[in-house]
């Protein structure tokens, strides 16, 4: 078997190195114009080189030219990073344009004296029903409750509140019963999110700023009645609620108002 392999290898080597003369002649005069000495080995090397160069050229053409979009499975522009970035920018521009259109429409209604209807307010608002009693207590709720109670203790001392209860002829609540002064307040966080700015009367900031995503539903911190629902350039959509024990809560910079004045 080894002798046959050796003979086959020797025959193949002799066959590849067999010389041929490639002559080019003029068809009419039979004059020799060119001649080339070739072997099968040289022809194989030349053909392999041409195939490699052609394949490399096609590969570079696909990579660096738009022709790759026409290749099945490769031309899906939705999977490209540039397309995703452009789509994100387009969505951001659409949100900005919608907000600007809403602002301009509100200005036009104010100038024309046309009040907003419920359908106008809620046409672009998505509301998600949330049950407060089923929600777990979070850190933001405790912080907001503690800050509001400390604010109430500083603004209305206990002795002033007792004198006011004795001298005031009007009831101090819109509900059926008047809450006691020392009754603990079961406050509910209007919205969940990081606190942007705390209450600071020294700088004139008489409230608590809570940051959240756009069009997030806002809940009342206590049961009450709407005593104000309007819009202003400085505070945007604003709503104020009257609660028991003569407490008033105000919610500013809302995307829209879903309650009217005197609503419960």
Secondary structure, DSSP 8 states (H G I E B T S, - for coil): -HHHHHHHHHHHHHHHT-EEEEEEE-TTT--EEEEEEEEHHHHHHHHHHHHHHHHHHHHHHHHHSGGGGGSTTT--GGGSHHHHHHHHHHHHHHHHHHHHHHHHHHHHHHHHT----HHHHHTT-------GGGS---HHHHHHHHHHHHHHHHHS-HHHHHHHHHH--S-S-SSSS---TT-------SS-S-EEE--BGGGTB-S-EE---TT-----SS-EEEEEEEEETTTEEEEEEEEGGGEEEEEEEES-----TT--
